[in-house]
């Protein structure tokens, strides 16, 4: 008798039929291309039907094929992307890995790269923002530059291309404050396109922010890991930059 191994799916299929691409996987982690419109919150938080952690846990518990074929019993995010931000999101496969990977983000050992399309053209080709960030009491969940009471934050920016009164920018945050890239760009006078919270109200369109890469040293194997997400689809949303 010949037994054929069924290949593990290269995507996650949720109960609602939504397909989420898997970008990278090893014994400890799965990295996905997070779609727009999903929040990252504890699974017990039920204020939205778009809680990605809850949806993933439900799919794993239901033994859906993508999870069953991997023998998955656990999957949890170890960093956050804003609900409307797409791109590389790292998930760990065991409770024992949570602390090790969380330390990489907390200790500035994780190289994070984003693309953003912003209003206006920056005067400088490259710059670093070190403006401190704190909560803005004027609105729940909103942050602001707070030089007196805010927490340290650092983001490196590089202009890739400029067209039609906007700029395509690479952002590399060294810290991980809430809404850090959006706050720093807004403070520079160049809010992200589609940012209703920090940009121009009523400007419309999706938030033009995408996490395109993560780089780190595996805390267990000490191997260098580099995870990338495609940029073509993101750039096609902005005809000035799409190819």
N, C-alpha and C positions, 0 to 999 in steps of 0.2 A: 504494500500500500504506500502511495506517495502522499506526503503531507506538504501542503503549500502554505507558506507563511503569508498571512494577510498583512499588507503594509499598513503602518499607522497613518491616519489621515494627516495631511499637511495643513489642515485648517481646523478651527473649532467651529462646530455648528451648534448654536444655541437653540433652546426650545421654540423660540419664535421664528426659527428658520434663518436667522442672521448668521452669515459666515465671517469669521475673523481669521485672517491669515496668521500662521505661525512663522515667525522670521528666523528663529533660532531655538535649539533645544539641546540640553545635555542632561546629565544625571541629576542636576540640582535645580535647573531653571527651565522655564519656557518664556520666550520673548514673543509678544504678539504685536501686530499692527493695530493699535487701538482705533476703533472708529469714532467719528464725531458723535456727540450727544450722549455719551455714557459717563456717569459720575463714578468716582472711586471713593467709596465710603464703607464702613463696616457692614457686614451682611445683615445685621440687625436693624440698620437704618432704613426704614420703609417709607420715607417721605417722597420717594420717586419710584416709578416703575423702571427706571433706567439706571439701576445700581449694578454696575458690572461685577463687583465681587459677589453679590447675591446671585446673579445670573450664572456665574461660573460655578459657584458652590452647588447650586441646584442641579446643574448639568452633570457635575461630577457625582453627586449623590444619586442621580437617576441612572447612573452607569451608561450614559450616552456613549456611542461607539468610540468617538475620538478620545474620551477619557478611559473607557474600559480597555481599549487596545493598548494603552500605556500603563495600565495597572494603577492609575491615579486614584488617590484617596484624599489628596490635599492640594490646594492651589491658592496662593495669596499674593497680592501685590505688595511690593516693598518700597515703592515710591509712588508719587501721584502725578497725573497729568490733568489739567483742567478739563471739564466736561467737553468743551468744544475744541480742544486740542487733540490732534491725531498723532499717530506715530508709535515709536518704540516704547513698549511698556514691559517691564521685567516682572515675572511672577515666579515664586519659589514653589517647589514641589513637596516640601516637608516643613513641619514646624521647626525642626532643628536647624534649618537653613535661614530662617527669618532673621535672626539676630546677625548672622555673619554678613548677609547681603545688605541689611539695613545699615550696618556700620560703614560699608563702602560709600553709601550716599551721605551719611552724617559726617564722615571723616574726610570729605572732599577727595575721595579716591576713585570716584566715578567720573569719567569724561563724558559730558552730555553736550550734544550738538543739536541745534534747532535751526529751522528756516522760518523767516517771518517776512511778510510784505507789509510795508509801513507807508503811512501818509508822508509826503514830502521827501526831500533829498537831504540827507545829513551833510553838514559841511566837512566833516572828517571822514576819511576812508576807514579808519579804525579808531576805536576808543574803548575805554573801560569805565563802567559806572560802578561806583562803590557807595551809592546812596543807601542809607539805612532804611529799612522797611518795617512798618508796624500796622496794626489794625486801624481802619478808618471807622470811627464811631457813627459816621453819617449813614452807613448802610451795612447790613449784615453781610458778612463774607467779603467785604471790600477792603483792600489794603491801600496804603499811601506811603509816600516818602515821609519819614519821621526822623529827623536828624538828632532829636533829643532822646526819644525813648525807643526808637526802632532797633531792630536787630541787624547786625552786619550782613551785607549782601554784596555780591560782586558778580558782574556779568561783563564778558568781553564781546564786543560787537565788531563785525567786519562787513562793509558794503560790498556785495557781489556784483550788483548791476543796478542801474537806475533807468527808469523810463516813465514818461507821461506823468511827471509829478509824484512818483512813488519810488520806493527802493526795495530791492530784494536783499535781505540782511541775514548773515549767519550769526547766531547767538550761542555763546558758550558760557553758561552759568557755572560758577565755581561753588556757589552755595545753593540752597534749595528752598528759599522763602516762597510762600504762597504768592502766585501771580508775579513772580520776580521779573521775568522778562517783560511782561506787559507794563508793569509799573515803571521800570527803568526806561523803556522806550517812550512811554507817555511823558515822563519827566524830561526827556531829551527833546520833546516837541514833535515826536514822530510815533504816534500811537499805531498799533497794529490795525490793519484793515479789518473791519467787521467787529471791532471791540466796542461793544455797547457800554461796558462798565468804565473803561478808562479812555475811550476814544471819542469819536463823534457820534452822538445819539442819532439814530435814524439813518446811519450810513448804509445799513443793510449788508447782505452778503455774509458768508461764513467767516469765522475767525481765521485769519491768515497766519496760523502758527502751527508748525509741525515738528515733532521730535524725530530727527532723521538718523541719529546714531548714539550708541552707548559704547564706551570702551572701559575695560577694567581687567584686573588680574583676579582670576578665579580664587576665592579664599581657601579652597580645599586643594585644588590641583596645582595652584600657582601658575596656571597657563594664561597667556594673554588672550582676551576675548574681545572681538570687535563686532558689533551688531549694527546693521544698517537697514533703513527702510527706504523704499523707492520714493523718488521725488517727482516723477513725471506727472502722476495724477494730480498732485497738489499744485504744481505749476500750471497745469492746464486750466485750473480754476481762475487764473489770472493771465489773460491772453497776452499781456505785455511780456510775460516771462516764459510762457509755455512754448515748447518746441514742437 
